[in-house]
Amino acid sequence: MRLRALRFKVLTVIAAILLTSTAFGLISSYLSPIIPRDIPTINPAINLSIEGVPENASAGDVFLVTATMKNNANRPAPAVLRFEVRNGDGIGFEEVTVYADCGAEERVTSKTLIYYIGRHGPLLAPNGSHFPQGTTVAEVEASLGEGAQWQVVLREIRMRDPLGYEELIDPGFNASSGPVASSSQALKALYYYGMVSASDGSSQNPADWTLIVALSDTVVATGGNSTDGFLMEISLDAQGSYNLKFWAERPDGLGIPNHAWKCEPL
């Protein structure tokens, strides 16, 4: 009898331990109420507006296109302008000439050409910010603070352009020793995009480096320092109807696929 009672007690204790463990496991899985959060994307990262494309054009016409990109994100964002020119009757490279500071031209089909304005930028400032030409990198850093997320910009450069990231330059040019050795992430990023200069390239001090172009959340895509857009010329021999489509996207960095980048009329 005593043996049975002992066994019963032991089993009761084991059952109690198992019950307690199970209950604790259920409780410890959720130490607080579950609070759902839904974050819908309200705006695209970059807004693009186009002005200057006429409804009708004649062969030989030249018109100024103003492509304005607006950064809606709270971090610096690089973007290039791309646009497609299509003629259902067929189109050759010589039929359209784009006068941009830097870019590329690519044939897609016998009826379609795609143009790239800007090689690996511009770099747009976080939403709501603007720093004019002549502002020092130190001032940019102080104003934006840690919220600028320069480390994100550098990580994207490393992924998209490993050689450029390693040298902190556009491949083919010699880097200044200052930005390479500097601990300033802002200086490295802005230097990579060709937006800063200093009288002494060996200086690691962000206060010695100034913007040679504005760092703004809103820019006109030209591929360089100009702010008045770019010219498009329709050939004197042009025929048929031309359909244009514009969009902004991440830069290729190295021109992948193999685009013939040049800083002259495309």
C-alpha positions in Angstrom: 0.0 0.0 0.0 2.8 2.4 1.0 4.6 1.5 -2.2 1.6 2.3 -4.4 1.1 5.6 -2.5 4.7 6.5 -3.1 4.4 5.7 -6.8 1.3 7.8 -7.0 3.1 10.7 -5.4 6.0 10.4 -7.8 3.7 10.3 -10.8 1.8 13.3 -9.5 5.0 15.3 -9.0 6.2 14.4 -12.6 2.8 15.3 -14.0 2.9 18.6 -12.2 6.4 19.4 -13.5 5.4 18.6 -17.1 2.2 20.7 -16.7 4.2 23.6 -15.3 6.9 23.4 -18.1 4.2 23.3 -20.7 2.4 26.2 -19.2 5.7 28.2 -18.9 6.6 27.4 -22.5 3.3 28.8 -23.7 3.6 31.9 -21.6 7.3 32.6 -22.4 6.7 32.4 -26.2 4.9 35.7 -26.0 6.2 38.0 -23.3 4.1 40.9 -24.6 0.9 41.3 -26.7 1.3 40.9 -30.5 1.1 44.3 -32.0 0.8 44.3 -35.8 2.3 47.0 -37.9 1.6 47.5 -41.6 3.8 50.0 -43.6 2.5 50.5 -47.1 4.8 52.2 -49.6 3.2 55.6 -50.2 5.6 57.1 -52.7 8.2 55.7 -55.1 11.8 56.4 -54.1 12.3 58.8 -57.0 9.6 61.0 -58.6 10.4 61.9 -62.2 8.9 64.8 -64.2 9.6 65.6 -67.9 9.2 68.9 -69.7 10.2 70.1 -73.2 9.2 67.1 -75.3 6.9 68.6 -78.1 3.7 66.9 -79.1 4.8 67.3 -82.7 8.2 67.7 -84.3 9.7 68.1 -87.7 12.9 66.5 -89.1 15.8 68.7 -88.0 14.1 70.0 -84.8 16.2 70.5 -81.7 14.5 70.7 -78.3 15.6 71.0 -74.7 14.4 68.3 -72.3 14.3 68.9 -68.6 14.1 65.7 -66.6 13.7 66.5 -62.9 14.3 63.8 -60.3 13.0 64.1 -56.7 14.2 61.9 -53.9 11.4 60.9 -51.5 13.6 58.7 -49.3 15.2 59.8 -46.0 18.7 58.7 -47.2 21.0 59.7 -50.1 19.9 57.9 -53.3 21.8 57.6 -56.6 19.8 57.6 -59.8 20.4 57.8 -63.6 17.9 58.8 -66.2 17.0 56.3 -68.9 14.7 56.8 -71.8 13.6 54.8 -74.8 13.1 56.2 -78.3 11.1 54.0 -80.7 10.1 54.5 -84.3 7.8 51.9 -85.8 9.3 52.5 -89.2 12.8 51.7 -87.9 15.5 53.8 -86.2 19.2 54.2 -86.5 21.8 55.7 -84.2 22.2 58.7 -86.5 18.5 59.6 -86.4 18.5 61.0 -82.8 21.4 62.9 -81.2 21.4 63.5 -77.4 23.7 66.3 -76.2 24.3 65.3 -72.6 27.4 65.8 -70.4 27.9 62.0 -70.0 25.9 58.9 -71.0 25.4 56.0 -73.3 23.3 54.8 -76.2 22.2 51.3 -76.8 20.3 49.6 -79.6 17.6 47.3 -78.4 15.9 46.4 -81.7 15.9 47.8 -85.2 13.1 50.1 -84.0 14.2 50.9 -80.5 17.2 52.8 -78.9 17.7 53.3 -75.2 19.7 56.3 -73.8 21.4 56.6 -70.4 22.0 60.0 -68.9 24.6 60.0 -66.1 27.2 57.3 -65.6 26.8 56.5 -61.9 24.7 59.3 -60.5 23.8 61.9 -59.5 23.6 61.2 -55.8 20.4 62.8 -54.5 20.3 64.2 -50.9 17.8 62.9 -48.4 14.2 64.2 -48.8 13.9 67.8 -47.8 17.6 68.7 -47.8 19.7 70.9 -50.1 23.3 72.0 -49.9 24.6 74.5 -52.4 27.9 74.4 -54.3 30.7 75.5 -51.9 29.3 73.8 -48.8 31.9 71.8 -47.0 31.5 68.1 -46.4 31.8 68.8 -42.6 28.8 71.1 -42.9 26.8 68.4 -44.7 27.7 65.8 -42.1 26.8 68.1 -39.2 23.5 69.0 -40.8 22.3 65.5 -41.7 23.8 63.7 -38.7 23.7 60.0 -38.4 20.4 59.9 -40.2 22.2 60.4 -43.5 23.0 56.6 -43.6 26.3 57.1 -45.6 27.2 53.5 -44.7 24.3 52.3 -46.8 25.5 54.3 -49.8 29.0 52.9 -49.4 27.6 49.3 -49.2 25.7 49.8 -52.4 28.8 51.1 -54.1 30.7 48.1 -52.9 28.0 45.7 -54.3 27.5 47.5 -57.6 31.1 48.6 -58.3 33.6 46.5 -56.3 36.7 48.1 -58.0 35.4 51.6 -57.6 34.6 50.9 -53.9 38.1 49.4 -53.4 39.7 52.5 -54.8 36.9 54.9 -54.0 37.1 56.2 -57.5 35.6 55.6 -60.9 37.9 53.0 -62.4 40.5 54.5 -64.6 41.3 57.5 -62.5 43.8 58.0 -59.7 42.2 58.5 -56.3 43.2 61.3 -54.0 44.8 59.9 -50.8 42.7 62.1 -48.5 39.3 60.5 -49.0 40.8 57.0 -49.1 42.4 57.4 -45.7 39.7 59.5 -44.2 37.3 58.1 -41.6 34.5 60.3 -43.0 32.0 58.1 -44.8 30.3 61.2 -46.3 33.6 62.3 -47.8 34.2 58.8 -49.3 30.7 58.7 -50.8 30.7 62.2 -52.2 34.2 61.8 -53.6 33.1 58.6 -55.3 30.3 60.5 -57.1 32.7 63.3 -58.1 30.9 65.9 -56.1 33.7 67.4 -54.0 37.1 68.9 -54.4 39.9 70.3 -52.2 43.0 72.4 -52.7 45.0 69.6 -51.0 43.9 66.1 -52.1 45.8 64.5 -49.3 43.6 66.1 -46.6 41.5 63.7 -44.6 39.6 66.6 -43.0 36.0 66.9 -44.3 36.2 70.6 -43.6 38.8 71.0 -46.4 36.5 69.5 -49.0 33.7 71.4 -50.6 30.8 70.5 -53.0 31.5 71.4 -56.6 27.9 70.6 -57.4 24.8 71.0 -55.2 23.8 68.1 -53.1 20.0 68.3 -53.3 17.0 66.1 -53.0 15.8 67.5 -56.4 18.1 67.6 -59.4 17.8 68.0 -63.2 19.3 65.0 -64.9 22.1 66.0 -67.3 24.8 63.6 -66.5 27.1 66.3 -65.2 27.3 69.8 -63.7 24.8 71.5 -65.9 21.4 72.3 -64.5 19.5 73.2 -67.7 18.6 69.7 -69.0 19.9 68.2 -72.2 19.3 68.8 -75.9 17.7 66.3 -78.4 18.1 66.6 -82.1 15.9 64.8 -84.7 17.9 64.1 -87.9 17.1 66.0 -91.1 16.5 62.6 -92.7 14.1 61.4 -90.0 10.8 59.9 -91.0 7.8 58.4 -89.2 6.7 58.9 -85.6 8.9 58.8 -82.5 7.6 57.5 -79.2 9.6 58.4 -76.0 9.4 56.8 -72.6 11.4 58.1 -69.6 12.2 56.5 -66.2 14.8 56.8 -63.4 16.6 53.8 -62.0 19.7 52.7 -60.1 23.0 53.3 -61.8 25.0 50.5 -63.4 28.3 51.7 -61.9 30.5 50.0 -64.5 28.1 50.4 -67.4 26.8 46.8 -67.2 25.8 45.7 -69.8 28.6 46.9 -72.0 27.4 50.4 -72.8 29.7 52.7 -74.7 29.9 55.5 -72.1 31.1 58.8 -73.4 31.0 62.5 -72.4 30.1 63.9 -75.8 27.0 63.9 -78.0 25.4 60.5 -78.0 
